[in-house]
Amino acid sequence: MTDAEWVVVQPLLPVPGWMQSKGRQPEAYCHRAMLDAIGYLLDNGIKWRAMPADFPPWDRVYAFSAVGAIAA
């Protein structure tokens, strides 16, 4: 994802709970890395478990997409 694309997408993502003083633990991976991983998955048609090591672990990326950060 380019910096120009990120500037457009970032405001559309939900604010993490820990930044809203809800007492949650900070997220281990940034949203940009998660979106890059999902883009790679869609672009290359790979399976979740075949996610390259350059990206966050596949189960974290899956959970990010399933929670509704991009599905909603």
ZAZA-638944 format. One line per field, with one value per residue (C-alpha): residue number from 0; residue in one letter; chain; y, x negated, z. Coordinates in steps of 0.05 Angstrom, whole numbers, plus 5000, padded with zeros to 4 digits. Layout:
N
seq = NUM, ...
type = a, ...
mol = A, ...
py = Y, ...
px = X, ...
pz = Z, ...
//
This chain:
72
seq = 0, 1, 2, 3, 4, 5, 6, 7, 8, 9, 10, 11, 12, 13, 14, 15, 16, 17, 18, 19, 20, 21, 22, 23, 24, 25, 26, 27, 28, 29, 30, 31, 32, 33, 34, 35, 36, 37, 38, 39, 40, 41, 42, 43, 44, 45, 46, 47, 48, 49, 50, 51, 52, 53, 54, 55, 56, 57, 58, 59, 60, 61, 62, 63, 64, 65, 66, 67, 68, 69, 70, 71
type = m, t, d, a, e, w, v, v, v, q, p, l, l, p, v, p, g, w, m, q, s, k, g, r, q, p, e, a, y, c, h, r, a, m, l, d, a, i, g, y, l, l, d, n, g, i, k, w, r, a, m, p, a, d, f, p, p, w, d, r, v, y, a, f, s, a, v, g, a, i, a, a
mol = A, A, A, A, A, A, A, A, A, A, A, A, A, A, A, A, A, A, A, A, A, A, A, A, A, A, A, A, A, A, A, A, A, A, A, A, A, A, A, A, A, A, A, A, A, A, A, A, A, A, A, A, A, A, A, A, A, A, A, A, A, A, A, A, A, A, A, A, A, A, A, A
py = 5000, 5067, 5126, 5161, 5102, 5096, 5169, 5154, 5088, 5102, 5148, 5094, 5042, 5036, 5067, 5013, 5005, 5022, 5090, 5103, 5092, 5027, 4992, 4942, 4918, 4953, 4914, 4875, 4893, 4958, 4963, 4979, 4913, 4876, 4909, 4895, 4822, 4818, 4853, 4802, 4745, 4771, 4789, 4723, 4677, 4641, 4604, 4637, 4589, 4603, 4675, 4694, 4709, 4782, 4793, 4785, 4713, 4687, 4676, 4748, 4774, 4728, 4752, 4825, 4814, 4772, 4821, 4871, 4919, 4911, 4865, 4917
px = 5000, 4972, 4969, 5022, 5069, 5056, 5075, 5143, 5155, 5130, 5188, 5238, 5210, 5236, 5195, 5163, 5195, 5132, 5130, 5201, 5182, 5222, 5165, 5149, 5079, 5045, 5049, 4987, 4990, 5007, 5068, 5026, 4988, 5054, 5084, 5020, 5026, 5099, 5082, 5027, 5075, 5127, 5077, 5041, 5098, 5060, 5089, 5088, 5036, 4990, 4980, 4906, 4866, 4859, 4930, 4962, 4982, 5040, 5086, 5079, 5092, 5153, 5179, 5169, 5211, 5263, 5275, 5302, 5245, 5252, 5313, 5361
pz = 5000, 4981, 5029, 4987, 4993, 5067, 5078, 5047, 5082, 5153, 5174, 5153, 5202, 5273, 5328, 5372, 5441, 5479, 5445, 5469, 5542, 5545, 5582, 5527, 5509, 5450, 5385, 5366, 5292, 5257, 5213, 5152, 5158, 5165, 5103, 5064, 5083, 5062, 4996, 4984, 5000, 4951, 4897, 4897, 4914, 4969, 5028, 5097, 5124, 5065, 5085, 5078, 5140, 5118, 5143, 5211, 5228, 5186, 5246, 5268, 5198, 5193, 5260, 5239, 5176, 5212, 5268, 5218, 5211, 5137, 5131, 5158
//
